[in-house]
Amino acid sequence: MDKKFLKKHIIILHYVTSMLYWFHQRKSMLKQLLVFLISLSFLFAATVPVSAEDNNAGGRYLEFGEWCAFGDEPLKAISIGPDGTIYVVLPQQCKGTDPWLLFLYAVDPQNLAFNKTFIGQSGYSEYPWIYGETSAITSDGTIYVVGLGSKDRMYPVQQDGTFLKYPGDDQKESYFMTSCALDDNDACYITSMHTDLSANKSMDGIKALKKDPNNPGEVMYKWNELNFDNCNVDEDNNCVYRLGSSPVIDRLNQIVAIDSHSKIHLFDRDSGAENQVSDDDEAAPLGATHVAIGAGSTIYLSSTSSYPCVPSDRCSTALSAFDASNPSSAESNLPKIWSQKIDSDHISPPVVGDDAVYVGSASGKLYAFNFMGEKMWEFQPVDANGTPRTGRIFYSPAIGEDKDGKSYIYFGSDDGYFYEVRDDGTSGEKVREWNLGGDRGGRVLSAPAITPNGLIYVLSNQFTNLLLWELDIKPRKLGNAPWPMFQHDLRRTGAALAPVASVSPLSYDFGEVEKDQSSPDVSFTVKNEGDAELKISSVELIGPNKNFSIKDDPCSGQNLPPDGTCTVEVIFQPASRGIKNAQLEIKTNDPNRGIIRVTLQGKGILPSGLSVAPSMYDFGNILIGEHPSKTFTIKNYGTKKVTLIDVAIDGSKDFDLTKPAMGILGSNNSQTFEVAFKPSSAEEKKASITVQWTESDSSIIHKITVDVQGRRGVEGAASLRGRVYDLYTSEPIPDARVTMLKNW
């Protein structure tokens, strides 16, 4: 007999007999028979191997076998470790009223083979709480797994399958039901419920855990106290506003958590103190207890009055945006930017793309809103006959992109189908779909996770059999967007999936460079320190001085992967003496620092530090018969002695040079020379004075040139036309002008 056929029908038998047992457990004879059938189904199901297979849905899948589910409580998402290992936390072995068991599966993506680690068991005999929360994975591979039921706790599992211990191995004060957010130092921040801090008092709060550097194999608390002081208590001294969401860390290092009334709470990551809280008072929906962080520290929240909405006219479902950019504000209420109501009794956690926020709904529709809160489009899938499919979208969509940056949205729903929808700006167009169990009693049971190489992992069921799917979407890949997936990065850490641009050095002084000479090349390295692709749009020099130039620029127009680098080379070529300044401007798609400016400075000097002042001189209009002179100063600004070897004038003979003494000129010493102007005619006269010298340790002759000019004429109030004669020579002066002087 075909094993697939056998297993399918054994699973159906197990499913049916389990349901009969729960409904008729008081009838002892039937109970004994059903217990026998259930045990038999477990025995036969266990003998049928699970494996990675291809099927007509267009992807590989791994069968986990029978799993436990209670009502509509959803699984959350899949974690992907730094080495590509896929982690799934599943409750299994549901045997009547026995405790349910929790396992961590580590799946090798090459062959979809797995190992599993027993985490713990529930303490509830009848209605166990199943929280398939996403595991957080540190940079060294430690996996923080959440337990379930009355034994709720955080289990730090190392890659070898061993557990890290708590201080004294005692965690009785805390009950964790959410996944944690990891900061850049791998500290785990998690919401804690029903924490008994004193007699007859229950509080919620944020706890922070990290590895104990002094005690290998243990974790320690970063904070000693819980820090949710705004907990309103009921008559039993329990919190009314429960912190039941998995926290995330925004780009300002604030911890963002949601309570049971959809209030957003911001906590300082370093102290745990609460910064701000939103003033909304709406109950959060099942499965929508997470936020998305957009560019500019905007928080997007899905909320609804209750789930399910009964009666429906009392439902209030909305996607809202809040401004979390000013944690130091004196305003304690978190400012709401906008809120958009959605016609559904449930909406999924949102994701944020480059131009839109996407959210799914219980009516089976996918919505796209722009960053001003305006609906751009909605998409509802249809079957082959054009009939709308209305499977609920419980889980966060995910964003992929093609090589041109076009966005593709991926999501699954209760109808067992998984969709790829292209965002065309004004509409959502279905590209393809995968049947993951729609014709076999199945639902999509997790948010999708997209890898950088274009693979999607998502969970679904077929009857009571749970499957992990691998869907190939190449050449598309994970979108380079502010928040493209549930808790948005591959490790589900709450660390922003975004490019982070850095430039080194951020300032540079080229020092002294001789006029008209070039400095050595200086390299500036651009690096992507983020976890998404960095797009460098331009590199250019800005500022008043054009004494700097880019010699080599392989960065402009390039896309740097995480940890990728490129180098720009700049040189300094002063055109004159003095301090010169400019900036090297690099523009990227870094959402927090899109423009980086590097400060550049250099000093132009004359060769050997020798100067002549003034550097040029205009004698102006000289009255007939006057012979003005100008004193020029030669100064050695350098540290070396120089030897003056010549000062000469070239040009009009109307200038008369009185040379200085030649010879050695020490550092900071000076010599003077004079130039007299004796115009012989009215036209403009020009000349150049060249100073030549050598340095004390060189025979190279250096030169510096000073320009002088002047003209003959007189100032006055009016001009007369006619022939003008030189009083001394009696010769006519061509094109001359005589000025009548006042009172003369």
ABEGO torsion letter per residue (X at the ends): XBAAAAAAAAAAAAAAAAAAAAAAAABAAAAAAAAAAAAAAAAAAAABBBBBBBBAAGBBBBBAEBBBBBEABBBABBBBBAAGBBBBBBBBGBBEABBBBBBBBBBBAAAGBBBBBBAEBBABAABBBBBBBBBBBBAAGBBBBBBBEAABBBBBBBAAGBBBBBBGGBAAABBBABBBBBBAAGBBBBBBBGBBABBGBBBBEBBBBBBBAABBGBBBBABABBABAABBBBAAGBBABBBABBBBBBAAGBBBBBBAAGBBBBBBAAAGBBABBBABBBBBBBGAABBBBBBGGBBBBBBBABOBBOBAAABBBBBBBBBAABAABABABBBBABBBBBBBABBBBBBBBAABBBBBBAAGBBBBBBAAGBBABBBBBBBAAGBBBABBBABBBBBBBBAAGBBBBBBBBAAGBBBBBBBAGABBBBABBBBAGAAAGBBBABBBBBBAAGBBBBBBBBEABBBBBBBBAOABBBBBBABABBGGBAAGAGBBBBBBBBBOBABBBAEBBBBGBBBBBBBBBBBBABABBBBBABBBBBEABAABBBABBAABGBBBBBGBBBBBBBBBBBABBEBBBBBBBBBBABAABABBBBBBBBBBBBBGGBBBOBABBBAEBBBBGBBBBBBBBBBBABABBBBBABBBBBEBAABBBBBBBBEBBBBGBBBBBBBBBBBABABBBBBBBBBBBBBAABABBBBBBBBBBEBBEBBBABBBBEBBBBAAAGBBBBGBBBBBBBGX
